[in-house]
Amino acid sequence: MYFVEFNIILSSCLYFSDAFGLYGLGNGYRFFVRELNSTFGVFDSSPILTKWIRQPLDHFDQNETRAWHMRYFERLDYWKRKGPIYMFINGEGPASQWFLQTGILYELAKETKGAMYLGEHRYYGKSKPFKDFSTENLAYLSSRQALADFAKLIKAIKMSPKYNESKVVVVGGSYAGNLAAWMRLLYPNLVDAAIASSAPVLAKKDFYEYLENVSEDFEQHGTPGCFDKIKEVFSKYDELFKTSSGIEQLREEEQICESTDMDKPENKQLFFLDKTSEFMYEAQYGSPESIKGFCEDLKNTSQVFSAKDDDSDLWNEKNNCFDYDFDAMIENMRQVDWIMAWTYQTCTEFGYFPTTNSDEQPFTNNVFVDLFFSLCTKLYGHDFDEKRIDEGIERSNNMYGGLTPNVTQVVFVNGDLDPYHKLGVLEDVSYEAPAKIIPLSSHCRDLFSDKAKDPEELKEARKYIKYLIKRWIGAGEYKKPVKKP
């Protein structure tokens, strides 16, 4: 689907190339799992149990009687007595057992004889309190309610006598990286340590820094002349939109549907967002090598090719054209539960709206924050306006502490390629809450490994993360890794 990785998926570490613009983190999670399956092949196939736990609809209403069932997964084949409990917090998408079969949580569990669990976030996957995602029913969707869900799940697991001496470590990436850090913040007596990977912990309305980082990635890692070529292509788009004949030329060159009114400001912005999202994807999930490859294609074609696959609601298969109709896209969004859920969270808690409101990027200034305000009001009602968005963002930053959360035994990990690192913790909060920036690394890349391709910096970062967790919970061998000369 097109619109949400207002921030990428973003275990929210997923993303579809054409979905970034409005969905951002959300679509990221779905892309991430798909890419992992295709890239890394068959995982450890040991048995994983699917379980359910009853949760109240509202944890903060003492009179609440309504309930729903949350799905979670359990894997115990490596667990030994006194071994820790590792809980992977799932984010804005269906829970995937992948995180219990490979990656940093799996490696930690093997090395420290730990139990593995993965909890699904309310309103995503099969953990749905309601079948109907109306605005009224979405009122119980929030990070605070989700954190309370995970707290209740951990308490239920810890009730087993076998876990009396087990420490608890939570792991999450992207939005779920936020949740991992915030679990340690709100439930320090329940959670002993956390890994917050690619976590945009600062809620922000006008996230213009996102495209600034995309610009930096292409300027630093693209081929010679790539940055100027991007500027040239987008300047041409901008110029063509100034006249009727230019719009007709653009319609023909870019396969835009005849029925789409490209004089409408929202449709024009959607066009620019779609074209820009191709660069967003490369910056967030790519590598210096893939960025160079993208630049070569751009140099040879002087055109940005948008996605035409099943993931894009902008491509009209019947008429073989792109339909940049904003209102039609809104109606398509209403049909997909996870999109309605994640967009609701961006409109009520986080913002994360990627705009072109900066001179430090080559994509022209044609995506405005007002576009996202319109998205929120059209999807959820007139009350979901800029004022409400501002209040939600302020509430989130006040509750969780923004870039200076009051936590210990949390490691904040970011890749410098990833545009979301601009909203992450980049400096140590304290000695016991360090920040780790991985050079040439992308979104959530520390959570999984490809031993044949991973650069040395990424391998060393994982060793450091595992060292911290083992030291904090007193498990396994945790000799501090020595940096190679």
Order of alpha helices (4+ residues) and beta strands (2+ residues): alpha-alpha-beta-beta-beta-alpha-beta-alpha-beta-alpha-beta-beta-alpha-alpha-alpha-alpha-alpha-beta-beta-alpha-alpha-beta-alpha-alpha-beta-beta-alpha
